[in-house]
Amino acid sequence: MLLITRRAGERIVLGDDIIVEVMEISGTQVRVGIHAPRSVPIYREEIWNAVKEENAAAAAAAAAASPDALARVRRPGA
């Protein structure tokens, strides 16, 4: 993990088209702004983890209900 110290108003550049800016620091909270193309999904970690868990549960339920249902979904044109 790379650790970088930034003050309010300073930025970090990721690749060619993503900029993370420290907007405000207040006590133990840091507000950040993220400038990225609309094609780049950005999620808070707790939301991302919840979505992954729901997807895994749905896939497990579908596989339990019909073992070959998942195979039909994965094969285009089937």
TORTIGU-157950 format. One record per residue: residue number from 1; residue in three letters; x, y, z of N, C-alpha, C, O, CB in turn. Coordinates in nm, 2 decimals, padded with zeros to 4 digits. Glycine has a CB too. Layout:
N
<atom mido="NUM" palum="ALA" n_xx="X" n_yy="Y" n_zz="Z" ca_xx="X" ca_yy="Y" ca_zz="Z" c_xx="X" c_yy="Y" c_zz="Z" o_xx="X" o_yy="Y" o_zz="Z" cb_xx="X" cb_yy="Y" cb_zz="Z"/>
...
This chain:
78
<atom mido="1" palum="MET" n_xx="00.09" n_yy="-00.12" n_zz="00.00" ca_xx="00.00" ca_yy="00.00" ca_zz="00.00" c_xx="00.09" c_yy="00.12" c_zz="00.00" o_xx="00.19" o_yy="00.13" o_zz="00.07" cb_xx="-00.10" cb_yy="00.00" cb_zz="00.12"/>
<atom mido="2" palum="LEU" n_xx="00.05" n_yy="00.22" n_zz="-00.08" ca_xx="00.12" ca_yy="00.34" ca_zz="-00.09" c_xx="00.06" c_yy="00.44" c_zz="00.01" o_xx="-00.07" o_yy="00.46" o_zz="00.00" cb_xx="00.13" cb_yy="00.40" cb_zz="-00.23"/>
<atom mido="3" palum="LEU" n_xx="00.13" n_yy="00.51" n_zz="00.10" ca_xx="00.08" ca_yy="00.61" ca_zz="00.18" c_xx="00.13" c_yy="00.74" c_zz="00.14" o_xx="00.25" o_yy="00.76" o_zz="00.12" cb_xx="00.12" cb_yy="00.58" cb_zz="00.33"/>
<atom mido="4" palum="ILE" n_xx="00.03" n_yy="00.84" n_zz="00.12" ca_xx="00.07" ca_yy="00.97" ca_zz="00.08" c_xx="00.00" c_yy="01.07" c_zz="00.17" o_xx="-00.12" o_yy="01.06" o_zz="00.20" cb_xx="00.02" cb_yy="00.99" cb_zz="-00.07"/>
<atom mido="5" palum="THR" n_xx="00.07" n_yy="01.17" n_zz="00.21" ca_xx="00.02" ca_yy="01.27" ca_zz="00.30" c_xx="-00.02" c_yy="01.39" c_zz="00.21" o_xx="00.05" o_yy="01.44" o_zz="00.12" cb_xx="00.12" cb_yy="01.32" cb_zz="00.40"/>
<atom mido="6" palum="ARG" n_xx="-00.15" n_yy="01.44" n_zz="00.23" ca_xx="-00.20" ca_yy="01.55" ca_zz="00.15" c_xx="-00.27" c_yy="01.64" c_zz="00.24" o_xx="-00.33" o_yy="01.60" o_zz="00.35" cb_xx="-00.30" cb_yy="01.50" cb_zz="00.04"/>
<atom mido="7" palum="ARG" n_xx="-00.27" n_yy="01.77" n_zz="00.21" ca_xx="-00.35" ca_yy="01.87" ca_zz="00.28" c_xx="-00.47" c_yy="01.90" c_zz="00.20" o_xx="-00.48" o_yy="01.87" o_zz="00.09" cb_xx="-00.26" cb_yy="02.00" cb_zz="00.31"/>
<atom mido="8" palum="ALA" n_xx="-00.57" n_yy="01.97" n_zz="00.27" ca_xx="-00.69" ca_yy="02.02" ca_zz="00.20" c_xx="-00.65" c_yy="02.10" c_zz="00.07" o_xx="-00.56" o_yy="02.18" o_zz="00.08" cb_xx="-00.78" cb_yy="02.10" cb_zz="00.29"/>
<atom mido="9" palum="GLY" n_xx="-00.71" n_yy="02.07" n_zz="-00.04" ca_xx="-00.69" ca_yy="02.13" ca_zz="-00.16" c_xx="-00.58" c_yy="02.06" c_zz="-00.25" o_xx="-00.57" o_yy="02.10" o_zz="-00.37" cb_xx="-00.64" cb_yy="02.27" cb_zz="-00.14"/>
<atom mido="10" palum="GLU" n_xx="-00.51" n_yy="01.97" n_zz="-00.19" ca_xx="-00.40" ca_yy="01.90" ca_zz="-00.27" c_xx="-00.47" c_yy="01.78" c_zz="-00.34" o_xx="-00.57" o_yy="01.73" o_zz="-00.30" cb_xx="-00.29" cb_yy="01.86" cb_zz="-00.18"/>
<atom mido="11" palum="ARG" n_xx="-00.40" n_yy="01.73" n_zz="-00.44" ca_xx="-00.45" ca_yy="01.62" ca_zz="-00.52" c_xx="-00.36" c_yy="01.51" c_zz="-00.54" o_xx="-00.24" o_yy="01.52" o_zz="-00.52" cb_xx="-00.49" cb_yy="01.68" cb_zz="-00.66"/>
<atom mido="12" palum="ILE" n_xx="-00.42" n_yy="01.40" n_zz="-00.58" ca_xx="-00.34" ca_yy="01.28" ca_zz="-00.62" c_xx="-00.39" c_yy="01.24" c_zz="-00.76" o_xx="-00.52" o_yy="01.23" o_zz="-00.78" cb_xx="-00.36" cb_yy="01.16" cb_zz="-00.52"/>
<atom mido="13" palum="VAL" n_xx="-00.30" n_yy="01.21" n_zz="-00.85" ca_xx="-00.34" ca_yy="01.17" ca_zz="-00.99" c_xx="-00.32" c_yy="01.02" c_zz="-01.00" o_xx="-00.22" o_yy="00.97" o_zz="-00.97" cb_xx="-00.26" cb_yy="01.25" cb_zz="-01.09"/>
<atom mido="14" palum="LEU" n_xx="-00.43" n_yy="00.95" n_zz="-01.05" ca_xx="-00.42" ca_yy="00.81" ca_zz="-01.08" c_xx="-00.43" c_yy="00.79" c_zz="-01.23" o_xx="-00.54" o_yy="00.81" o_zz="-01.29" cb_xx="-00.53" cb_yy="00.73" cb_zz="-01.00"/>
<atom mido="15" palum="GLY" n_xx="-00.33" n_yy="00.74" n_zz="-01.29" ca_xx="-00.33" ca_yy="00.72" ca_zz="-01.43" c_xx="-00.34" c_yy="00.85" c_zz="-01.50" o_xx="-00.29" o_yy="00.95" o_zz="-01.46" cb_xx="-00.45" cb_yy="00.63" cb_zz="-01.47"/>
<atom mido="16" palum="ASP" n_xx="-00.40" n_yy="00.85" n_zz="-01.62" ca_xx="-00.42" ca_yy="00.97" ca_zz="-01.70" c_xx="-00.54" c_yy="01.05" c_zz="-01.68" o_xx="-00.55" o_yy="01.17" o_zz="-01.71" cb_xx="-00.41" cb_yy="00.93" cb_zz="-01.85"/>
<atom mido="17" palum="ASP" n_xx="-00.64" n_yy="00.98" n_zz="-01.61" ca_xx="-00.77" ca_yy="01.05" ca_zz="-01.61" c_xx="-00.85" c_yy="01.05" c_zz="-01.48" o_xx="-00.97" o_yy="01.07" o_zz="-01.48" cb_xx="-00.86" cb_yy="01.00" cb_zz="-01.72"/>
<atom mido="18" palum="ILE" n_xx="-00.78" n_yy="01.02" n_zz="-01.37" ca_xx="-00.85" ca_yy="01.02" ca_zz="-01.24" c_xx="-00.77" c_yy="01.10" c_zz="-01.15" o_xx="-00.65" o_yy="01.09" o_zz="-01.13" cb_xx="-00.86" cb_yy="00.87" cb_zz="-01.19"/>
<atom mido="19" palum="ILE" n_xx="-00.84" n_yy="01.20" n_zz="-01.08" ca_xx="-00.78" ca_yy="01.29" ca_zz="-00.98" c_xx="-00.86" c_yy="01.28" c_zz="-00.85" o_xx="-00.98" o_yy="01.29" o_zz="-00.85" cb_xx="-00.78" cb_yy="01.44" cb_zz="-01.04"/>
<atom mido="20" palum="VAL" n_xx="-00.79" n_yy="01.25" n_zz="-00.74" ca_xx="-00.85" ca_yy="01.25" ca_zz="-00.61" c_xx="-00.80" c_yy="01.37" c_zz="-00.54" o_xx="-00.68" o_yy="01.40" o_zz="-00.52" cb_xx="-00.82" cb_yy="01.12" cb_zz="-00.53"/>
<atom mido="21" palum="GLU" n_xx="-00.90" n_yy="01.46" n_zz="-00.49" ca_xx="-00.86" ca_yy="01.58" ca_zz="-00.43" c_xx="-00.92" c_yy="01.58" c_zz="-00.28" o_xx="-01.03" o_yy="01.55" o_zz="-00.26" cb_xx="-00.92" cb_yy="01.70" cb_zz="-00.50"/>
<atom mido="22" palum="VAL" n_xx="-00.83" n_yy="01.62" n_zz="-00.19" ca_xx="-00.87" ca_yy="01.63" ca_zz="-00.05" c_xx="-00.95" c_yy="01.77" c_zz="-00.04" o_xx="-00.89" o_yy="01.87" o_zz="-00.06" cb_xx="-00.75" cb_yy="01.63" cb_zz="00.05"/>
<atom mido="23" palum="MET" n_xx="-01.07" n_yy="01.76" n_zz="-00.02" ca_xx="-01.16" ca_yy="01.88" ca_zz="-00.02" c_xx="-01.16" c_yy="01.95" c_zz="00.12" o_xx="-01.15" o_yy="02.07" o_zz="00.13" cb_xx="-01.30" cb_yy="01.84" cb_zz="-00.05"/>
<atom mido="24" palum="GLU" n_xx="-01.17" n_yy="01.87" n_zz="00.23" ca_xx="-01.18" ca_yy="01.92" ca_zz="00.36" c_xx="-01.13" c_yy="01.82" c_zz="00.46" o_xx="-01.16" o_yy="01.70" o_zz="00.45" cb_xx="-01.32" cb_yy="01.97" cb_zz="00.39"/>
<atom mido="25" palum="ILE" n_xx="-01.07" n_yy="01.87" n_zz="00.57" ca_xx="-01.03" ca_yy="01.78" ca_zz="00.68" c_xx="-01.10" c_yy="01.84" c_zz="00.80" o_xx="-01.07" o_yy="01.96" o_zz="00.84" cb_xx="-00.88" cb_yy="01.77" cb_zz="00.69"/>
<atom mido="26" palum="SER" n_xx="-01.18" n_yy="01.76" n_zz="00.88" ca_xx="-01.24" ca_yy="01.81" ca_zz="00.99" c_xx="-01.24" c_yy="01.70" c_zz="01.10" o_xx="-01.31" o_yy="01.61" o_zz="01.09" cb_xx="-01.39" cb_yy="01.85" cb_zz="00.96"/>
<atom mido="27" palum="GLY" n_xx="-01.15" n_yy="01.72" n_zz="01.20" ca_xx="-01.14" ca_yy="01.62" ca_zz="01.30" c_xx="-01.08" c_yy="01.49" c_zz="01.24" o_xx="-00.97" o_yy="01.49" o_zz="01.19" cb_xx="-01.27" cb_yy="01.59" cb_zz="01.37"/>
<atom mido="28" palum="THR" n_xx="-01.16" n_yy="01.38" n_zz="01.26" ca_xx="-01.12" ca_yy="01.25" ca_zz="01.20" c_xx="-01.18" c_yy="01.22" c_zz="01.07" o_xx="-01.16" o_yy="01.11" o_zz="01.01" cb_xx="-01.16" cb_yy="01.14" cb_zz="01.30"/>
<atom mido="29" palum="GLN" n_xx="-01.25" n_yy="01.32" n_zz="01.01" ca_xx="-01.32" ca_yy="01.30" ca_zz="00.88" c_xx="-01.24" c_yy="01.37" c_zz="00.77" o_xx="-01.19" o_yy="01.49" o_zz="00.79" cb_xx="-01.46" cb_yy="01.34" cb_zz="00.88"/>
<atom mido="30" palum="VAL" n_xx="-01.23" n_yy="01.31" n_zz="00.66" ca_xx="-01.17" ca_yy="01.37" ca_zz="00.54" c_xx="-01.27" c_yy="01.36" c_zz="00.43" o_xx="-01.32" o_yy="01.25" o_zz="00.40" cb_xx="-01.03" cb_yy="01.30" cb_zz="00.50"/>
<atom mido="31" palum="ARG" n_xx="-01.30" n_yy="01.47" n_zz="00.36" ca_xx="-01.39" ca_yy="01.48" ca_zz="00.25" c_xx="-01.30" c_yy="01.48" c_zz="00.12" o_xx="-01.20" o_yy="01.56" o_zz="00.11" cb_xx="-01.48" cb_yy="01.60" cb_zz="00.25"/>
<atom mido="32" palum="VAL" n_xx="-01.33" n_yy="01.39" n_zz="00.03" ca_xx="-01.25" ca_yy="01.38" ca_zz="-00.09" c_xx="-01.34" c_yy="01.40" c_zz="-00.21" o_xx="-01.46" o_yy="01.36" o_zz="-00.21" cb_xx="-01.17" cb_yy="01.24" cb_zz="-00.10"/>
<atom mido="33" palum="GLY" n_xx="-01.29" n_yy="01.46" n_zz="-00.32" ca_xx="-01.35" ca_yy="01.47" ca_zz="-00.44" c_xx="-01.28" c_yy="01.39" c_zz="-00.54" o_xx="-01.16" o_yy="01.38" o_zz="-00.54" cb_xx="-01.36" cb_yy="01.62" cb_zz="-00.49"/>
<atom mido="34" palum="ILE" n_xx="-01.36" n_yy="01.32" n_zz="-00.63" ca_xx="-01.30" ca_yy="01.23" ca_zz="-00.73" c_xx="-01.34" c_yy="01.28" c_zz="-00.87" o_xx="-01.46" o_yy="01.28" o_zz="-00.90" cb_xx="-01.33" cb_yy="01.08" cb_zz="-00.70"/>
<atom mido="35" palum="HIS" n_xx="-01.24" n_yy="01.31" n_zz="-00.95" ca_xx="-01.27" ca_yy="01.35" ca_zz="-01.09" c_xx="-01.23" c_yy="01.23" c_zz="-01.17" o_xx="-01.11" o_yy="01.19" o_zz="-01.18" cb_xx="-01.19" cb_yy="01.48" cb_zz="-01.13"/>
<atom mido="36" palum="ALA" n_xx="-01.33" n_yy="01.16" n_zz="-01.24" ca_xx="-01.30" ca_yy="01.05" ca_zz="-01.32" c_xx="-01.40" c_yy="01.04" c_zz="-01.43" o_xx="-01.51" o_yy="01.10" o_zz="-01.42" cb_xx="-01.31" cb_yy="00.92" cb_zz="-01.23"/>
<atom mido="37" palum="PRO" n_xx="-01.37" n_yy="00.97" n_zz="-01.54" ca_xx="-01.46" ca_yy="00.95" ca_zz="-01.65" c_xx="-01.59" c_yy="00.88" c_zz="-01.60" o_xx="-01.58" o_yy="00.80" o_zz="-01.50" cb_xx="-01.40" cb_yy="00.87" cb_zz="-01.76"/>
<atom mido="38" palum="ARG" n_xx="-01.70" n_yy="00.91" n_zz="-01.66" ca_xx="-01.83" ca_yy="00.84" ca_zz="-01.61" c_xx="-01.83" c_yy="00.69" c_zz="-01.63" o_xx="-01.90" o_yy="00.62" o_zz="-01.57" cb_xx="-01.95" cb_yy="00.90" cb_zz="-01.69"/>
<atom mido="39" palum="SER" n_xx="-01.74" n_yy="00.64" n_zz="-01.72" ca_xx="-01.73" ca_yy="00.50" ca_zz="-01.74" c_xx="-01.66" c_yy="00.43" c_zz="-01.62" o_xx="-01.66" o_yy="00.30" o_zz="-01.62" cb_xx="-01.65" cb_yy="00.47" cb_zz="-01.87"/>
<atom mido="40" palum="VAL" n_xx="-01.60" n_yy="00.50" n_zz="-01.53" ca_xx="-01.53" ca_yy="00.44" ca_zz="-01.42" c_xx="-01.62" c_yy="00.43" c_zz="-01.30" o_xx="-01.66" o_yy="00.54" o_zz="-01.25" cb_xx="-01.40" cb_yy="00.52" cb_zz="-01.38"/>
<atom mido="41" palum="PRO" n_xx="-01.66" n_yy="00.31" n_zz="-01.26" ca_xx="-01.75" ca_yy="00.31" ca_zz="-01.14" c_xx="-01.68" c_yy="00.34" c_zz="-01.01" o_xx="-01.56" o_yy="00.30" o_zz="-00.99" cb_xx="-01.81" cb_yy="00.17" cb_zz="-01.13"/>
<atom mido="42" palum="ILE" n_xx="-01.74" n_yy="00.42" n_zz="-00.93" ca_xx="-01.68" ca_yy="00.46" ca_zz="-00.80" c_xx="-01.79" c_yy="00.43" c_zz="-00.69" o_xx="-01.90" o_yy="00.47" o_zz="-00.69" cb_xx="-01.65" cb_yy="00.61" cb_zz="-00.80"/>
<atom mido="43" palum="TYR" n_xx="-01.74" n_yy="00.35" n_zz="-00.59" ca_xx="-01.83" ca_yy="00.31" ca_zz="-00.48" c_xx="-01.76" c_yy="00.33" c_zz="-00.35" o_xx="-01.64" o_yy="00.32" o_zz="-00.34" cb_xx="-01.88" cb_yy="00.16" cb_zz="-00.50"/>
<atom mido="44" palum="ARG" n_xx="-01.84" n_yy="00.35" n_zz="-00.24" ca_xx="-01.78" ca_yy="00.34" ca_zz="-00.11" c_xx="-01.76" c_yy="00.19" c_zz="-00.08" o_xx="-01.84" o_yy="00.11" o_zz="-00.13" cb_xx="-01.88" cb_yy="00.41" cb_zz="00.00"/>
<atom mido="45" palum="GLU" n_xx="-01.66" n_yy="00.16" n_zz="00.00" ca_xx="-01.62" ca_yy="00.02" ca_zz="00.02" c_xx="-01.74" c_yy="-00.06" c_zz="00.07" o_xx="-01.76" o_yy="-00.17" o_zz="00.03" cb_xx="-01.51" cb_yy="00.01" cb_zz="00.11"/>
<atom mido="46" palum="GLU" n_xx="-01.81" n_yy="-00.01" n_zz="00.17" ca_xx="-01.92" ca_yy="-00.08" ca_zz="00.23" c_xx="-02.03" c_yy="-00.11" c_zz="00.13" o_xx="-02.10" o_yy="-00.22" o_zz="00.14" cb_xx="-01.98" cb_yy="-00.01" cb_zz="00.35"/>
<atom mido="47" palum="ILE" n_xx="-02.06" n_yy="-00.02" n_zz="00.04" ca_xx="-02.16" ca_yy="-00.05" ca_zz="-00.06" c_xx="-02.11" c_yy="-00.16" c_zz="-00.16" o_xx="-02.18" o_yy="-00.25" o_zz="-00.20" cb_xx="-02.19" cb_yy="00.08" cb_zz="-00.14"/>
<atom mido="48" palum="TRP" n_xx="-01.98" n_yy="-00.14" n_zz="-00.20" ca_xx="-01.92" ca_yy="-00.24" ca_zz="-00.29" c_xx="-01.93" c_yy="-00.38" c_zz="-00.23" o_xx="-01.96" o_yy="-00.48" o_zz="-00.30" cb_xx="-01.78" cb_yy="-00.20" cb_zz="-00.32"/>
<atom mido="49" palum="ASN" n_xx="-01.89" n_yy="-00.39" n_zz="-00.10" ca_xx="-01.90" ca_yy="-00.53" ca_zz="-00.04" c_xx="-02.04" c_yy="-00.58" c_zz="-00.03" o_xx="-02.06" o_yy="-00.70" o_zz="-00.05" cb_xx="-01.84" cb_yy="-00.52" cb_zz="00.10"/>
<atom mido="50" palum="ALA" n_xx="-02.14" n_yy="-00.49" n_zz="00.00" ca_xx="-02.27" ca_yy="-00.54" ca_zz="00.01" c_xx="-02.32" c_yy="-00.59" c_zz="-00.13" o_xx="-02.39" o_yy="-00.69" o_zz="-00.14" cb_xx="-02.37" cb_yy="-00.43" cb_zz="00.06"/>
<atom mido="51" palum="VAL" n_xx="-02.29" n_yy="-00.52" n_zz="-00.24" ca_xx="-02.33" ca_yy="-00.56" ca_zz="-00.37" c_xx="-02.26" c_yy="-00.70" c_zz="-00.41" o_xx="-02.33" o_yy="-00.78" o_zz="-00.46" cb_xx="-02.29" cb_yy="-00.45" cb_zz="-00.48"/>
<atom mido="52" palum="LYS" n_xx="-02.13" n_yy="-00.71" n_zz="-00.37" ca_xx="-02.07" ca_yy="-00.84" ca_zz="-00.40" c_xx="-02.13" c_yy="-00.95" c_zz="-00.33" o_xx="-02.15" o_yy="-01.06" o_zz="-00.38" cb_xx="-01.92" cb_yy="-00.83" cb_zz="-00.37"/>
<atom mido="53" palum="GLU" n_xx="-02.17" n_yy="-00.93" n_zz="-00.20" ca_xx="-02.23" ca_yy="-01.04" ca_zz="-00.12" c_xx="-02.37" c_yy="-01.07" c_zz="-00.18" o_xx="-02.40" o_yy="-01.19" o_zz="-00.18" cb_xx="-02.24" cb_yy="-00.99" cb_zz="00.03"/>
<atom mido="54" palum="GLU" n_xx="-02.45" n_yy="-00.97" n_zz="-00.22" ca_xx="-02.58" ca_yy="-01.00" ca_zz="-00.28" c_xx="-02.56" c_yy="-01.08" c_zz="-00.41" o_xx="-02.64" o_yy="-01.17" o_zz="-00.43" cb_xx="-02.65" cb_yy="-00.87" cb_zz="-00.30"/>
<atom mido="55" palum="ASN" n_xx="-02.47" n_yy="-01.04" n_zz="-00.49" ca_xx="-02.44" ca_yy="-01.11" ca_zz="-00.61" c_xx="-02.40" c_yy="-01.26" c_zz="-00.59" o_xx="-02.45" o_yy="-01.35" o_zz="-00.66" cb_xx="-02.34" cb_yy="-01.04" cb_zz="-00.70"/>
<atom mido="56" palum="ALA" n_xx="-02.32" n_yy="-01.28" n_zz="-00.49" ca_xx="-02.27" ca_yy="-01.41" ca_zz="-00.46" c_xx="-02.39" c_yy="-01.50" c_zz="-00.41" o_xx="-02.41" o_yy="-01.61" o_zz="-00.45" cb_xx="-02.16" cb_yy="-01.41" cb_zz="-00.36"/>
<atom mido="57" palum="ALA" n_xx="-02.48" n_yy="-01.44" n_zz="-00.32" ca_xx="-02.59" ca_yy="-01.51" ca_zz="-00.27" c_xx="-02.69" c_yy="-01.54" c_zz="-00.38" o_xx="-02.75" o_yy="-01.65" o_zz="-00.39" cb_xx="-02.66" cb_yy="-01.42" cb_zz="-00.16"/>
<atom mido="58" palum="ALA" n_xx="-02.71" n_yy="-01.45" n_zz="-00.47" ca_xx="-02.81" ca_yy="-01.47" ca_zz="-00.59" c_xx="-02.75" c_yy="-01.58" c_zz="-00.68" o_xx="-02.83" o_yy="-01.66" o_zz="-00.72" cb_xx="-02.83" cb_yy="-01.34" cb_zz="-00.67"/>
<atom mido="59" palum="ALA" n_xx="-02.62" n_yy="-01.58" n_zz="-00.70" ca_xx="-02.56" ca_yy="-01.68" ca_zz="-00.79" c_xx="-02.58" c_yy="-01.82" c_zz="-00.72" o_xx="-02.60" o_yy="-01.92" o_zz="-00.79" cb_xx="-02.42" cb_yy="-01.65" cb_zz="-00.82"/>
<atom mido="60" palum="ALA" n_xx="-02.55" n_yy="-01.82" n_zz="-00.59" ca_xx="-02.56" ca_yy="-01.95" ca_zz="-00.52" c_xx="-02.71" c_yy="-02.00" c_zz="-00.52" o_xx="-02.73" o_yy="-02.12" o_zz="-00.54" cb_xx="-02.51" cb_yy="-01.94" cb_zz="-00.37"/>
<atom mido="61" palum="ALA" n_xx="-02.80" n_yy="-01.91" n_zz="-00.50" ca_xx="-02.95" ca_yy="-01.95" ca_zz="-00.50" c_xx="-02.99" c_yy="-02.00" c_zz="-00.64" o_xx="-03.06" o_yy="-02.10" o_zz="-00.65" cb_xx="-03.04" cb_yy="-01.83" cb_zz="-00.46"/>
<atom mido="62" palum="ALA" n_xx="-02.94" n_yy="-01.93" n_zz="-00.75" ca_xx="-02.97" ca_yy="-01.98" ca_zz="-00.88" c_xx="-02.91" c_yy="-02.11" c_zz="-00.91" o_xx="-02.97" o_yy="-02.20" o_zz="-00.97" cb_xx="-02.92" cb_yy="-01.87" cb_zz="-00.98"/>
<atom mido="63" palum="ALA" n_xx="-02.79" n_yy="-02.13" n_zz="-00.87" ca_xx="-02.72" ca_yy="-02.26" ca_zz="-00.89" c_xx="-02.79" c_yy="-02.37" c_zz="-00.81" o_xx="-02.80" o_yy="-02.49" o_zz="-00.86" cb_xx="-02.57" cb_yy="-02.26" cb_zz="-00.85"/>
<atom mido="64" palum="ALA" n_xx="-02.84" n_yy="-02.34" n_zz="-00.69" ca_xx="-02.91" ca_yy="-02.45" ca_zz="-00.61" c_xx="-03.04" c_yy="-02.48" c_zz="-00.67" o_xx="-03.09" o_yy="-02.59" o_zz="-00.67" cb_xx="-02.92" cb_yy="-02.40" cb_zz="-00.47"/>
<atom mido="65" palum="ALA" n_xx="-03.11" n_yy="-02.38" n_zz="-00.73" ca_xx="-03.24" ca_yy="-02.40" ca_zz="-00.78" c_xx="-03.24" c_yy="-02.48" c_zz="-00.91" o_xx="-03.32" o_yy="-02.57" o_zz="-00.94" cb_xx="-03.31" cb_yy="-02.27" cb_zz="-00.81"/>
<atom mido="66" palum="SER" n_xx="-03.14" n_yy="-02.46" n_zz="-00.99" ca_xx="-03.12" ca_yy="-02.53" ca_zz="-01.12" c_xx="-02.97" c_yy="-02.53" c_zz="-01.16" o_xx="-02.92" o_yy="-02.43" o_zz="-01.21" cb_xx="-03.20" cb_yy="-02.46" cb_zz="-01.23"/>
<atom mido="67" palum="PRO" n_xx="-02.91" n_yy="-02.64" n_zz="-01.14" ca_xx="-02.77" ca_yy="-02.65" ca_zz="-01.16" c_xx="-02.72" c_yy="-02.61" c_zz="-01.30" o_xx="-02.61" o_yy="-02.56" o_zz="-01.32" cb_xx="-02.72" cb_yy="-02.79" cb_zz="-01.14"/>
<atom mido="68" palum="ASP" n_xx="-02.80" n_yy="-02.64" n_zz="-01.40" ca_xx="-02.76" ca_yy="-02.60" ca_zz="-01.54" c_xx="-02.81" c_yy="-02.46" c_zz="-01.58" o_xx="-02.78" o_yy="-02.42" o_zz="-01.69" cb_xx="-02.81" cb_yy="-02.70" cb_zz="-01.64"/>
<atom mido="69" palum="ALA" n_xx="-02.89" n_yy="-02.39" n_zz="-01.49" ca_xx="-02.93" ca_yy="-02.26" ca_zz="-01.52" c_xx="-02.82" c_yy="-02.16" c_zz="-01.54" o_xx="-02.82" o_yy="-02.08" o_zz="-01.63" cb_xx="-03.03" cb_yy="-02.21" cb_zz="-01.41"/>
<atom mido="70" palum="LEU" n_xx="-02.72" n_yy="-02.17" n_zz="-01.46" ca_xx="-02.60" ca_yy="-02.09" ca_zz="-01.46" c_xx="-02.53" c_yy="-02.11" c_zz="-01.59" o_xx="-02.48" o_yy="-02.02" o_zz="-01.66" cb_xx="-02.51" cb_yy="-02.11" cb_zz="-01.34"/>
<atom mido="71" palum="ALA" n_xx="-02.52" n_yy="-02.24" n_zz="-01.64" ca_xx="-02.45" ca_yy="-02.27" ca_zz="-01.76" c_xx="-02.52" c_yy="-02.21" c_zz="-01.88" o_xx="-02.46" o_yy="-02.16" o_zz="-01.97" cb_xx="-02.44" cb_yy="-02.42" cb_zz="-01.78"/>
<atom mido="72" palum="ARG" n_xx="-02.66" n_yy="-02.21" n_zz="-01.88" ca_xx="-02.73" ca_yy="-02.15" ca_zz="-01.99" c_xx="-02.71" c_yy="-02.00" c_zz="-01.99" o_xx="-02.71" o_yy="-01.94" o_zz="-02.10" cb_xx="-02.88" cb_yy="-02.18" cb_zz="-01.97"/>
<atom mido="73" palum="VAL" n_xx="-02.70" n_yy="-01.93" n_zz="-01.88" ca_xx="-02.68" ca_yy="-01.79" ca_zz="-01.87" c_xx="-02.54" c_yy="-01.75" c_zz="-01.93" o_xx="-02.53" o_yy="-01.65" o_zz="-01.99" cb_xx="-02.69" cb_yy="-01.73" cb_zz="-01.73"/>
<atom mido="74" palum="ARG" n_xx="-02.44" n_yy="-01.83" n_zz="-01.90" ca_xx="-02.31" ca_yy="-01.80" ca_zz="-01.94" c_xx="-02.28" c_yy="-01.83" c_zz="-02.09" o_xx="-02.18" o_yy="-01.77" o_zz="-02.14" cb_xx="-02.21" cb_yy="-01.88" cb_zz="-01.86"/>
<atom mido="75" palum="ARG" n_xx="-02.36" n_yy="-01.91" n_zz="-02.15" ca_xx="-02.33" ca_yy="-01.95" ca_zz="-02.29" c_xx="-02.42" c_yy="-01.86" c_zz="-02.38" o_xx="-02.54" o_yy="-01.87" o_zz="-02.39" cb_xx="-02.37" cb_yy="-02.10" cb_zz="-02.32"/>
<atom mido="76" palum="PRO" n_xx="-02.35" n_yy="-01.76" n_zz="-02.45" ca_xx="-02.43" ca_yy="-01.68" ca_zz="-02.54" c_xx="-02.49" c_yy="-01.76" c_zz="-02.66" o_xx="-02.43" o_yy="-01.85" o_zz="-02.71" cb_xx="-02.33" cb_yy="-01.57" cb_zz="-02.60"/>
<atom mido="77" palum="GLY" n_xx="-02.61" n_yy="-01.73" n_zz="-02.69" ca_xx="-02.68" ca_yy="-01.80" ca_zz="-02.80" c_xx="-02.74" c_yy="-01.93" c_zz="-02.76" o_xx="-02.80" o_yy="-02.00" o_zz="-02.85" cb_xx="-02.59" cb_yy="-01.82" cb_zz="-02.91"/>
<atom mido="78" palum="ALA" n_xx="-02.73" n_yy="-01.97" n_zz="-02.64" ca_xx="-02.79" ca_yy="-02.10" ca_zz="-02.60" c_xx="-02.94" c_yy="-02.08" c_zz="-02.56" o_xx="-03.00" o_yy="-02.18" o_zz="-02.53" cb_xx="-02.72" cb_yy="-02.15" cb_zz="-02.48"/>
